[in-house]
Amino acid sequence: MRYSGFQVIKQGLTGNKGWKPVWREPEPKKSYDIIIVGGGGHGLATAHYLAKKYGQKNIAVLEKGWIGSGNIGRNTTIVRSNYMLEGNQPFYEHSLKLWESLEQDLNYNAMMSQRGILNLAHSDSQRDAMARRGNAMLLSGADAKLMTADEVRKMVPFLNFDNARFPITAGLLQPRAGTARHDAVAWGFARSADQHGVDIIQNCEVTGFQMKDGKCIGVETSKGKIKAKKVAVCVAGSSSRVMEKAGMRLPIESHVLQAFVSEGLKLTIPGIVTFGAGHLYISQSDKGGLVFGGDLDGYNTYAQRGNMPTLEHVVEDMMGLMPFLGRARLLRMWGGVMDMSMDGSPIIDKTHIDGLYFNGGWCYGGFKATPASGDAYAHLIATDTPHPTATKFRFDRFLRGGMIDEKGSGAQPNLH
Ligand SMILES: Cc1cc2nc3c(=O)[nH]c(=O)nc-3n(C[C@H](O)[C@H](O)[C@H](O)COP(=O)(O)OP(=O)(O)OC[C@H]3O[C@@H](n4cnc5c(N)ncnc54)[C@H](O)[C@@H]3O)c2cc1C
């Protein structure tokens, strides 16, 4: 069913009994043209673009849990394209452009709100680095504004500007950045993929790959064997565990990252603010809760929960930057498993096994990439060539030493 103002009024007046389930619950068929392993944001977006843009009709998404149970429903919802390096900037800018028309594309309210991201600088050298990043963004068509300390003060007067250790010297603003409601993004992509005929199969864990003559010809799952002409893995924090079943060892480690939400407060923070002298990013949800996060917990794990010392560490950063928040109460916290690549940048590539494709290594920055990752992965699967904005996200960069180690995207998890 299409959503519209008319439907909202009609359903409201008739007891909201006419809404239909947002996607079907089909049983898996014996074979598909394309199987996507992992029903997170990226897997669902890939299915959406494969069906809508590349006209593929026979696709299944296999999800071991439920839609939205992974990182797509666990992140701090920040969407931005303030990347500097050549391999990254066009891809993330492409993603931000897709975000700007995503709700129309999906006919789904994902609560995309372009409220801007402000990265704070606390020394002259940090301000110079931000000027360089901002210039690189402008040169490749993104938006950026270097702000003086006075301009920052006008915009967010409540920050601790005169902290003796970390005074605020400048800020880099990307006005088009913002937030989107994370689980609505998963539901919107799932609904659209389903409408285009994609089978979304929940509670279906992929436990192995079927191989014949060096080619991947299907998967083994908790619901039986399913054949496929192409198998595309997209399992974020479980990347190394799943690809191990195909005999591949990845340049990826799994780490836990936590998110925190305070009680609802009056409008306090206009956009997203990041603390440049520690690692803290904070925004305010439409319900008023402060949504914030910081460093990884710092040890390898597949558990979707974190520990108290990291909470203390993140909250200390928050007190350093916004001491007035000391009396706000914390309401909720949770963790998600990050697929940390060794240079902080992702991989969207064919593997050495015919018919097997891989998408992962998103670190703690893959939410903003969701539409472009789906688009680029769909392009790769449909055409067997990399999408023009994702040509550098190849496995062989680790062989050649062609790293894309962008600061702020999670490079070197061992240093967290
Ligand atoms: C606390 C936190 C904060 C974050 N903040 C941000 C942010 O502000 N901005 C940003 O851009 N990014 C952020 N991220 C990162 C972002 O959420 C991830 O990079 C991105 O969601 C990963 O892609 P995905 O949505 O496809 O992953 P997921 O939703 O994790 O999808 C992978 C799916 O694969 C499934 N799966 C695993 N194994 C199997 C199997 N064997 N068979 C079938 N299915 C399987 C999982 O159940 C899961 O549903 C954050 C992450 C966390 C945890």
PDBQT file of the ligand as one rigid body, heavy atoms in Angstrom, charges set to zero:
ROOT
HETATM    1  C1  LIG A 501      26.606   2.109  18.523  1.00  0.00    +0.000 C 
HETATM    2  C2  LIG A 501      26.811   2.342  17.060  1.00  0.00    +0.000 A 
HETATM    3  C3  LIG A 501      26.813   3.639  16.555  1.00  0.00    +0.000 A 
HETATM    4  C4  LIG A 501      26.999   3.866  15.197  1.00  0.00    +0.000 A 
HETATM    5  N1  LIG A 501      26.867   5.144  14.732  1.00  0.00    +0.000 NA
HETATM    6  C5  LIG A 501      26.939   5.385  13.400  1.00  0.00    +0.000 A 
HETATM    7  C6  LIG A 501      26.667   6.687  12.918  1.00  0.00    +0.000 A 
HETATM    8  O1  LIG A 501      26.318   7.606  13.663  1.00  0.00    +0.000 OA
HETATM    9  N2  LIG A 501      26.814   6.908  11.577  1.00  0.00    +0.000 N 
HETATM   10  C7  LIG A 501      27.196   5.929  10.721  1.00  0.00    +0.000 A 
HETATM   11  O2  LIG A 501      27.338   6.192   9.536  1.00  0.00    +0.000 OA
HETATM   12  N3  LIG A 501      27.393   4.653  11.160  1.00  0.00    +0.000 NA
HETATM   13  C8  LIG A 501      27.256   4.350  12.474  1.00  0.00    +0.000 A 
HETATM   14  N4  LIG A 501      27.437   3.073  12.949  1.00  0.00    +0.000 N 
HETATM   15  C9  LIG A 501      27.834   2.008  12.005  1.00  0.00    +0.000 C 
HETATM   16  C10 LIG A 501      26.687   1.436  11.203  1.00  0.00    +0.000 C 
HETATM   17  O3  LIG A 501      25.591   1.158  12.026  1.00  0.00    +0.000 OA
HETATM   18  C11 LIG A 501      27.162   0.161  10.490  1.00  0.00    +0.000 C 
HETATM   19  O4  LIG A 501      28.388   0.398   9.823  1.00  0.00    +0.000 OA
HETATM   20  C12 LIG A 501      26.158  -0.323   9.441  1.00  0.00    +0.000 C 
HETATM   21  O5  LIG A 501      24.853  -0.349   9.983  1.00  0.00    +0.000 OA
HETATM   22  C13 LIG A 501      26.566  -1.728   8.980  1.00  0.00    +0.000 C 
HETATM   23  O6  LIG A 501      25.801  -2.185   7.905  1.00  0.00    +0.000 OA
HETATM   24  P1  LIG A 501      24.402  -2.983   8.047  1.00  0.00    +0.000 P 
HETATM   25  O7  LIG A 501      23.354  -1.997   8.346  1.00  0.00    +0.000 OA
HETATM   26  O8  LIG A 501      24.193  -3.779   6.833  1.00  0.00    +0.000 OA
HETATM   27  O9  LIG A 501      24.698  -3.917   9.292  1.00  0.00    +0.000 OA
HETATM   28  P2  LIG A 501      23.744  -4.842  10.149  1.00  0.00    +0.000 P 
HETATM   29  O10 LIG A 501      22.438  -4.185  10.431  1.00  0.00    +0.000 OA
HETATM   30  O11 LIG A 501      24.534  -5.313  11.314  1.00  0.00    +0.000 OA
HETATM   31  O12 LIG A 501      23.435  -6.041   9.132  1.00  0.00    +0.000 OA
HETATM   32  C14 LIG A 501      24.141  -7.246   9.042  1.00  0.00    +0.000 C 
HETATM   33  C15 LIG A 501      23.117  -8.348   9.189  1.00  0.00    +0.000 C 
HETATM   34  O13 LIG A 501      23.720  -9.608   8.872  1.00  0.00    +0.000 OA
HETATM   35  C16 LIG A 501      23.061 -10.578   9.676  1.00  0.00    +0.000 C 
HETATM   36  N5  LIG A 501      23.877 -11.791   9.695  1.00  0.00    +0.000 N 
HETATM   37  C17 LIG A 501      25.050 -12.002  10.328  1.00  0.00    +0.000 A 
HETATM   38  N6  LIG A 501      25.465 -13.261  10.135  1.00  0.00    +0.000 NA
HETATM   39  C18 LIG A 501      24.544 -13.866   9.341  1.00  0.00    +0.000 A 
HETATM   40  C19 LIG A 501      24.422 -15.162   8.786  1.00  0.00    +0.000 A 
HETATM   41  N7  LIG A 501      25.337 -16.107   9.022  1.00  0.00    +0.000 N 
HETATM   42  N8  LIG A 501      23.322 -15.451   8.029  1.00  0.00    +0.000 NA
HETATM   43  C20 LIG A 501      22.367 -14.502   7.783  1.00  0.00    +0.000 A 
HETATM   44  N9  LIG A 501      22.453 -13.250   8.297  1.00  0.00    +0.000 NA
HETATM   45  C21 LIG A 501      23.528 -12.932   9.054  1.00  0.00    +0.000 A 
HETATM   46  C22 LIG A 501      22.934  -9.898  11.021  1.00  0.00    +0.000 C 
HETATM   47  O14 LIG A 501      21.959 -10.513  11.841  1.00  0.00    +0.000 OA
HETATM   48  C23 LIG A 501      22.592  -8.473  10.629  1.00  0.00    +0.000 C 
HETATM   49  O15 LIG A 501      21.194  -8.233  10.639  1.00  0.00    +0.000 OA
HETATM   50  C24 LIG A 501      27.242   2.786  14.307  1.00  0.00    +0.000 A 
HETATM   51  C25 LIG A 501      27.209   1.482  14.804  1.00  0.00    +0.000 A 
HETATM   52  C26 LIG A 501      26.973   1.255  16.167  1.00  0.00    +0.000 A 
HETATM   53  C27 LIG A 501      26.898  -0.153  16.688  1.00  0.00    +0.000 C 
ENDROOT
TORSDOF 0
